Amino acid sequence: MEIRVIDCDAIVGFVDYGTIDSEKNGGYSTKMRCKKCGAAWLAENYVTGHDTCPKCGATGKKYVISVE
């Protein structure tokens, strides 16, 4: 079952992180944001999800942050 992950950010409003398959990983999701371009994604959806922005390619903790 796919679940769409949407969160509310105080600055930009609602942010869509994409979908996650609850059967493959139990619904666990790591929400990531790019400081450089503002992209939002779930790290589990990308092989390089924890370190690289899928939109602009920014790499490292300087640009990519995990959202609690």
Secondary structure as GFF3:
##gff-version 3
##sequence-region A 1 68
A	DSSP	beta_strand	2	9	.	.	.	ID=ss1
A	DSSP	beta_strand	13	21	.	.	.	ID=ss2
A	DSSP	alpha_helix	22	25	.	.	.	ID=ss3
A	DSSP	beta_strand	31	34	.	.	.	ID=ss4
A	DSSP	beta_strand	40	42	.	.	.	ID=ss5
A	DSSP	three_ten_helix	43	45	.	.	.	ID=ss6
A	DSSP	beta_strand	64	67	.	.	.	ID=ss7
###
